[in-house]
């Protein structure tokens, strides 16, 4: 899967119990603001598969940003949402 801005993905946390949370891609290699990167206001992406995310969390804050996130199933990585899942 090539990530695109607006895609909903799964993100596994880097800290604590490494909970899996829903996240939305806020920037990908095609939508990254080059002037923001040059000015230092936006982190660069290390590869076309890395993305910036807004991670949703069931807390008062509602979520948090994660930058330059690589693909995978491990802590601090994003993975595609399953396309279908069985109903309980």
C-alpha positions, 0 to 999 in steps of 0.5 A: 500500500502506498500511503496517501494524505487522508488515508486511515491507517493503524498505528502501534504506539512506541511507549507503554503497552504499544496499543494499536490506534486509528490514525489519519495520514496528514502528509505523504511524499506527494503532499509534504510542504517543501517550504515547510521542510526547508524552513524547519517547520515540518519534518522531512520524510525519509522515504516514500513509505514514511508518513506524518500522522494524527493518531487518535486516542481515547483521552481528553486530548483526542490525539497526537501527531507522529512524524516520519512514521515508517511502515510495519507492524512494530512499535512506532510503525503504521500499517494498512487497515484490514479491508474486511473483518468478520462480524463478531 
